[in-house]
Amino acid sequence: MLKAGLLGEKTVRVDKRNTAAALGSGTLEVFATPALVALMEGTAMESVAPHLEPGQGTVGAGICVRHTAPSPVRMTVRCRSRLVAVEGRRLRFEIEACDDGGPIGTAEHERYIIDNARFLQKAAARGEGKGDV
């Protein structure tokens, strides 16, 4: 059973593949904001996954991120999530990220518990009869 207070933690090492230059969100070789967002969402998702029923998952529905400091290549970024509210299928998280130099970002994140098979059926139905755009 999911309860507020559940914690998650995940780390990633900054390398050329997750820099702003590589991901197209900037021109410098520092940890990219899109990589930070993915780390934050992944940390929250992984923290609740063991507490879900078989066949359930979660999907991100919104994230408000502040990326406040650069992390150079070879730095390790640590992310911590805290589940702050469980409102039916809606989950709300507060997330912090830091590197060896200190804080680099914060976020408020919202996820929803879904039935994986039903969610994939809805996704497939959206694509039926659609050509390449």
HELIX and SHEET records of a PDB file:
HELIX    1   1 LYS A   16  ASN A   18  5                                   3    
HELIX    2   2 ALA A   20  LEU A   23  1                                   4    
HELIX    3   3 THR A   33  VAL A   48  1                                  16    
HELIX    4   4 ALA A   49  HIS A   51  5                                   3    
HELIX    5   5 ASN A  116  GLY A  127  1                                  12    
SHEET    1   A 5 LEU A   7  ARG A  13  0                                        
SHEET    2   A 5 THR A  76  GLU A  87 -1                                        
SHEET    3   A 5 ARG A  90  ASP A  99 -1                                        
SHEET    4   A 5 GLY A 102  ASP A 115 -1                                        
SHEET    5   A 5 GLN A  56  HIS A  67 -1                                        
END                                                                             
